Amino acid sequence: MPRCTSLLLLPFLAVAAEEVGPPPGYTLVWADEFDGPTVDERAWAYREGPRTGPNIDAWNHREAVRLQGGELTITCTQAEVDGKVRNLGGGLISRARFGYGYYETVCRPFNATHGVHPAFWARGLPLENNLVFEIDGFESDSAEPMTSHNLYIIPSPRGWTQVPWPSRLNRPIDLRPDGSFVNAWEYTPDEVRFYNNGRLISRVPAPGLVAAQNVWLTALNGVGKVDPSGFPGVTTFGYFRYYAKPWPGRNLLPNGDFAYNFDRIDPQEPVCWDEIGNRNASRVVTTDAPRGSACLRQGLDDHEWQVATVQELVHLLPGTYELTGLARASGGLEWSRLRVSGHGGADLLLPLPQTAGWSRATLPSIPVATGTVRIAVESRGPARTWTEIDDLRFRLPAAPGTTPRDEPAYTFTADPAWTAGTLEPLTFTGDGSFLFFDRNVGRGEAITIDAVVTCDRRDDLGILARMPATGTAGWAVVTYADGSLALHLGSQQDFTEIRTAADLIRPGQAQRLVAVVEAGTATLWLEGRQVAQRSGIRHTTDDATAAGRLGQAAGAFQAVGDVMVRTTDSARPAFKPFAGRIGPLAIANRAHPSQP
């Protein structure tokens, strides 16, 4: 998948509470209304134990979670546990995994004092080997009027490694008079859409990002400096509802091309899959795969072997599905096959080709009546035999007269490093909304920033920046009230300014600006014309500490790991939040190959 991001901030539309729910075409598949006496532990696990990290010191406790008055209630306090005073919070994690669909809850977040972090989100579990991405329907810092709506890609159970955040939108929270709001996201084969109170907040393209993740309803206590004066801090969730719709011709099977192992995960643990039998006989290999850069190889050189690589999908709509895959083999195997079970009928077996070249095999008619299907790649053979499998797809047949969509294989590297506003420009109103972008975007010995910008007015505005408070590395793009444009290199405390002449910014007019920094020289172009250049600059763009901001040059919040907290940083107060439109935007970690 090309790693690109587009996000649309839509104008406010008043939506009554009774109007919330999924877009047309969805069917309610699973729900918990939290109206029982106790948590259903067949469906949910408690979030328990410590959550630590920079500016985070939290302890998740099952006693913080209960059902009361038809709501899931999470109470945050400070209390002694094991001889130490801890910041107690908690939440629930679904035992089931959910794929494409519409996810909705109603939440009344605690928002009296700092330190509590309510959230409604989806993320896989490393121990279950299904950690692929995180979607945050919302997360917020208590007592702050901001929420985050995020999509992260996680190519390693050890954390965020090298893959820029596709989207990390921060915007004022829309609470109803009773302190609650309805929050939802829609995860589709093409994009993720975020909703508050039935209003579309943003859209983030994510083609080819196929995975089923666990749902989390949590209130973390211990984010930033905790102020317990408002405790007990109560967050409630009124329900969780999951809706699904048919996606004819679109693949529903996660990691069928085995690309999610990237170069960070043990190749003998295919992400989203389990191994049964001779586990060392099955592994992800980098080879001349027909799709992407990897495939699954089953086989051993030193003795006979038998192994099954297995994945289960749940919460499927009833229907007749198909399974296809590519295979090749050494020959001489006792068997190599796909097995489909758990769907409500007898097991279905599909022999895989044992040919030297890649050949496709298809199981065309799989009736699913249970909402569940178990897919297994099974092989057995003597020493020095093998089979390779790639491009496995499980889907409803394409509609008559159409062909199945061929989603690109997901990739974890891209040039440019990050894009935004590619579908349509992002709209900022100056209300404080902004996007964080990652620390590995616009970093290195050379960078290029290429953006189409429409300013609503001439003013001292922060368009985008990735600039720490101190040091000699970082950058920002700003405008001034006189109509000039500037690139700042360095930190907020110590920087070099490359500034254009006045009267170049034309309010209400889309203008393409390009900034290139390389070898101590910075150049600015506006509408294809060079408008500023400076050489011999000692400041660089090779900062690894500061998260970027699109729509602001600086602000009251900072990114701490995967959460947002308030900072006392008051640098660059002269630059107001941006008002206007940005996009398309591309930031590359290299110099532009030619003058724009």
N, C-alpha and C positions, 0 to 999 in steps of 0.2 A: 504494500500500500504506500503510495507516496505520502509522506508525512506532511500534511497541510492542515491549516486551521482557518476556518472562517467563522465569524461570530456576529450575529445581528442583535444590537440592542434596540428593542422595539419601543415606540412611543406608548405611553400608558393608556390602557383600555380598561375601564371599570368593568369587573366581572362579578356577578353575585355568587355567593358561596354555592348555591344549588346548581350552578352551571358547570362546576368542575367535573372532571372525568376525562376519559380518553378521547382522542379524535375518532371519527367514524371508522368502522371496520373492526374494532377490537371486541374481544369476548373476555369476560372475567374468568380467569382460570384458577386462581388461588387467592385466598384472603384470610386474614386473621383480624377480627373486629375487637379483639381484646376484651370481650364481654364475659369471659369465664372467671372462675374464682382464682385460678392460678395459671402461671405460664405453661403452655403446652410444650413440654420438653421433648416431645417427639418431633416437633417442628423447629424448635429454637434451642440454641446453646447460649449460656451466659458468657458475656465477655468478662474475663477474670484475670487478675494478676497485674503486674506493673506495666506501665507505658512510660518510658523515659526517653530522654534525648535533650538536645539543646532547648532550654526554656520549658521543658516538660517534665513534671514529676507527679505522675498520676498513679492511682491504684484502683483497679476495677474490682468491684465487690458484688457478688450475687445478691447480698442482702439489700443493696441499693435499688433493686429492681422488683416491682410487684405490679399486679393488676388491681386497679381500684376504680370503681365508678365507671366501668366500661372503657378505661384507658390504660395504656402502659405507662407507668409512672416510674421515673428515675430520679432519685433524691441524692443530691450531692452535699456532702458534709465533710468536716474534719474530725477524725476520731483515731484512737490508738489501735493499731493492729500489729501484733507480734512485737509489742514493746516500743513501737514508733508511731508518732502522730503522722497520719497519711491523709492525702486528699482523695476522698472516696467518691467514686462515681461508678458507672457501669453501663450495661446495655445488653441487647440480644443480637445474636448472629444466626441467620437462617441455616438450618442443616442442609436444605436443598439448594441447588444452584439454579439460577434463573438466566435465561438468554434474552433474545430479542423480545421487546415488549414495552408496555407502558407501566410504570411503577408510581404509586401514589400513596401519600400519607397526609394526615393533618397533625401539625405539631404546635404545641405551645411551649416555646423555648424559655428557659430561665434567662432573664436578662436584667438582673438587678445589680450585680457586682461582677468584677473581673475574675477570670480563672476557669470558668466552666465553658465547655465546648460542645454544644449540642450538634448532632449531625444525623443525616439520613443518606445512606450511601451503599454502594456495592463494590466488593473487592474479593478476590480469591484468597485462599488460605495456603501458605507454603507447605504445611504438613499434608494437605490434601493434594498438593501438586497441581493446583488449578489457578495460581496467581498469574494473571495476565494484565489486567488493567484495574483502575479505580474510577468510578463515576460518583461524584458527590452531588446528589440532588441539592443539598445545601450543607454548609457547615458555618458556624458563627462563633464569635467570641462573646460571651455574656457581657451585657452592659454596653455593647457596641452596636451602632445602627447599621451594620454591614453583614452581608452573607457572601459566601463563596460558592460558585457553581463550577465544578471542575471535571476535567477528564485528564487522567494520567495514564501513561503506558509504563509498565513495570517489567522489563526484560530480565529481572533477577530477583530472587527471594531476599537478597541482601540489601535491597533498596533501590533508589532512583539512580540508574547508571547510564549516562550518556544519551538518553532519549529526552529531548526537550518536552516540557509539558505542552500537549496540544492546546489546552485552554484552561485558564485559571481566572475566571471572571469574578470580580468583587464589586458589589453594588449595594445600595441601601436596601434594607429589608422592608417588606410590605406586610405589616401586621394588621389584622382586623381588630375591631374594637375590643374583642375579648382576649387579645394578646396572641392569637393563633394565626396560622396561615396554612393553606393547602400547598404542598410542595410535590412536584412530580418530575420525572424525566421519561423520555421516550428514546429507547435504544433500538436502532434500526440497522439494516445491512449497509446503509449509506451514511448515517449521521447520528449524533446524539442531540436531542432537543430538551431544553430545560424550561420548566413552567413554575410560576408562582401564582396561586389563586386563579388558576385557569388561564393565565396570561403567558404567552410565549416570551421567554426572557432571552434566550440565545440558541444558536444552532452551531454545531461543531461537526464538520465532515469527518467521518471515520470509516471509509469504505474498506471492506476486507477485514475489519477487526471483529473476529468471531470468537466469542467465549461465553461460557456460563459461569457467573460469579455469585458469591453469597451476598445476601442483603444484611445490612447492619443498621440498627436503631440504637443510638448511643448518646450519652452525655459524659464526656471525659472531664474530669476535674483535676486541674493542676497544669493548665496551659498558661505560661507566662506567670506574672505575679498574682497569686491568689488573694482575693479580698474576701474573707469569710464573714464579713459583717452582715451580709444578706442571707446567710445560710439558715435553715436548709434551703438549697436551691433545687427547685422541682421543675423538671422538663417532662411533658406528657406527649404521647403519640396516641391518636384516637383509633387508628387502624393501619394495616398495610394491605394494599390490594395490587395484584399483578394481573395484567390483561395481556392477551396475545392475539395475533392476527396471522393469517396465512401469508407466506412469502414465496409464491411459486417461482421455481427456478433459482432460488438463492440458497446457498450452502448454510446449514445449521450446525455443522460438525466442527468444533474448535480444533485448531492445530492439525488439520488433515494434511497440511503440507510440511509439518514438523519444523517450521521456521521459528516458532516461539522459543525454542531452546537458545537461540541467538548464540553468543559465545560466552555466556555467563552461567549456564546451567548444565549440570552433569548430563552428558549425552546418553547415559543409561537410565535417565529418568525423563522420558518424553513428556513435556508439559501437557496437562489435561488427560493423560493416559495412565493406566495402571499396568503393571507387569505380573503375570502369573506363570510359574514354571521356572525354567532356567533364565533368571533375570539377566544374567550376563550375556545371554545369547541375543538380546534385543537392545539396540542403541540407535541414536540419531547420528547419521554420518553426513559429512560434506562431500558431495560427489557431483557428477554430471546429472543432477536431478532434473526431471522434465519441468518442474515447477519450483521456482525459487532456488535456493542454494543448498537444500538439505532434503533427506528422505529417511525413512525407517529401514534399517537393515536387521534381519533376523538370521542367525547362523553362527556356527562355531567351527574353528579349524582343528581342535584337538580331540573332540569326542562327540558322540551323538547328542542331540539336543531336541527340546520341545518347549515352546513358549507361546503365550498369548498376550497381545497388547490390547487393552480393553478400555472402553469409555462408555459411560451411561449418560443419556440425555433424559431429562424429566420435564414435566409441564408442557408437553407437546400437544397441539391440537389434534383431534382425531382426523385421520386421513390416510391416503395411500401414498407412501413415500418411495423414493428410489435411493440406492447407494451405488456410487461408482468409485473406481480407483484405478491407478496405473501400477503395474508390477512388472518385474523381470526377475530372473532366477538363474542359478548355475545349472539347474537340472539335477535329477537324482534325489529330490526330496520325496518323503513319503506322502506329505500333503502340504499345501499352502493355500489358505482359503480365508474368506470373510464369513463370520457367523453373526447373524442377527437374532436376538432373543429378547424376551421380556415385553414384547409388543402386544401380547394378547392371543397369540397363535403359536403354532409349532415353530421350532428353530428353523431358520433359513440358512442354507450353506451356498456359498459361491466360490468355486475353485478359481484360484488366481493363475494367470499364465506362467508357465515355466519356460520362458523363451529368453534369449540373450538380449533382445531389444525390448523397449518399453511397450506394453500393450494394455489397452483399457478393458476392464471387466465391469459389468453392470448387473445389478440385481434390481429389476425394473418395478417390482410390485411388492411393497412391504406394507400390509395393513396394520396401522397403529390404532388400537382401541383403548389402551391403558394410559395413554399420556407419557409412556416411558418406552425407551428402546435401549438395548445394550448391543454395542458394536464391538466385535473382536477381530483382530488380525491373528490368525493361528497358523503356526508352521511346525513341522517336525522333519528332521533329516539326519543323516549320518555326518560324521566329521567332514570338513572341507566342502560343505554345501551351504548355500545361502539363498535368501530371497530379499528383494528390496521393494518397498511400497511407497507410493507418493500420491498426492493430489486426491485424497479421499474426500468425498462430498456426500452428505446426506441431505435430501431436499424433497420438497413437493415437486412433481413434474412441472415444467414450464407451461404456461397457458397455451392453448392451441394457437398456432400461427406465430409463436414467439420461440426464441431459443434461450436456454439457461444463461444467466449472467456469468461472465468469467471475471470474478473479482481478482484484482492483482494480489499476488502474495504479499503479506505484510513484511515491510523492511524496517530496520531499526536505525538506519543512517540515511541522511538526505542532504542534498545541496540544492537550494539554500537550507540552512539549519532550521529555520522556522518561518512559517508564513501565516498570515491572518488576513481576514477580509477578502478572501478569494472568491466567494460566491456573490457577495454584495458588500459594500463598505460597512464598517462598524460605525455606529452613531453614538457620539458622546454628547451629553447635555450640560456638562460642567457640574453635575450633582455629586461628584466624587467617585463615580463608577470608573473602574480601570481594570486592566488585565495585568497580572504578573506574568512574566515569561522567564525562562530558566537561565541559570548562571552560565550555561555552556552555549548560549546564543549571543552572537556578536562578541566573541572572545577569541583572542589569538594575536598573531603578529600582524594580521591584516583582516579588515572586515569591509563589508558593503551593506549599506542600508538603502533600500529602494522602495519608495512608498508614494502613493497618490493621496494627497491630503487636501481636504476642503476645510478651511477655517471659517467659523461663523462670524468672527470679528478679528480685528487687529488688537492684540493684547499680549501681555507677557504670559505665554502659555507653554506648558510642558507637553510636548507631543509624545516622546518616548525617551527612555533613559535606562541605562544599566550602570549606575554610578554609585560607588560606596561613599561613605561620609569622609573618609580620609584615605591617603595614599596618593599614588601617581598614575593609577590605571583605572579606566572606565570611560564612559561617554554618555552624552545626552544630546537630543535635538530639541531646540526651543525656538519660539518666535518672540518678537518684541512688539510693543505697541506702535513703534514707528514703521512697522511693516517689513522689518528685516528678519532674516532667518539665521540661526547660528548652530554650529556644532561645537560642543564642549568636550574636550579630552582631558581625562584625569579624574579626580575625585571632587566631591562637593566643596571641599576645603581648598583644594589646590588643582587648578585646571588651566588649560590653554583654550582660548576662544577663537574660533574661525567664524567670522561674521560677515554677512553680505551687506550691501548697501541698503538704504531704506526704501520703502515703497515697492517692494517686490511681492509681498503677500497680498493677494486679491481676495477679500472676503466673498464667500459664496461660490468661488470658482475652484474646481478641482485642478490641482497643480502637482506634477510629478517632481519629487525631489530625490536626489541620489547623493549619498555621502560615501566616499571611499577613503580609507585610511590604510597606508602602507609605507613602511620604511621611513617613518617620521614625517611623512607628507600627508596632509588631509586636503581633499578637494570636494567642493559642493557644486552640484548642478541643479538647476531649476528649469523645468520644461525644456530639457536638452541643451541648455546653455550653461557654460561654466560661469559661476557667479562669485566664487571665492576659492582661494588656495593658500596654503601656508606650509612651509617646509622647516626642517630642523627642529621639530617638536620633540621635547623630551618625554612628554606624557604618552602613554600607550593605551591600547584597548584590552590588554591581557590580564584583566581582573577576574578572579574566580570566586569572589565572595558575595557580590551583590546580585540579588534577583532583579530582573528588569521590570519596568512599568510601561505599559502602553496606555496613553491617556493621561499620564501624570509624569512629571520629572522627579518628584519625591512625594512623600505622603505620610500619613499617620500610622500606616501598617507595614509590617515586614513579613516575609515568608520564612517560617521556621519549619524546616522539613516539609511536611505535607499539611501544615496548618497555618493560619493567619493570626498574628497577634499584634497588638498596638505597640508602637515604639515611641520613645521620647524624641526621636529625630525630628528636629524642626528646621533642618537645613533647607535652603533654597525657597524661603517663604514667598519670594517675589513672584514665583511662577505658579499660576493658577491651574486647576485641572482643565484639560483640553475640552473645548466645545466645537464640534464639527464632525467630520467624517474622515475615516482612515481606511484605505484599502483600494486595491490590493497592496499588501505589504510583504516584503521578503527581506530577510536578514541572512547574509552568508558569512561564514567564517573564513573568508578569503577576499582578495581584491577582485573587483569587477573585471572581467576579461577585456573589456573595451570601454571607451568613453560612451556614455548613454547618448 
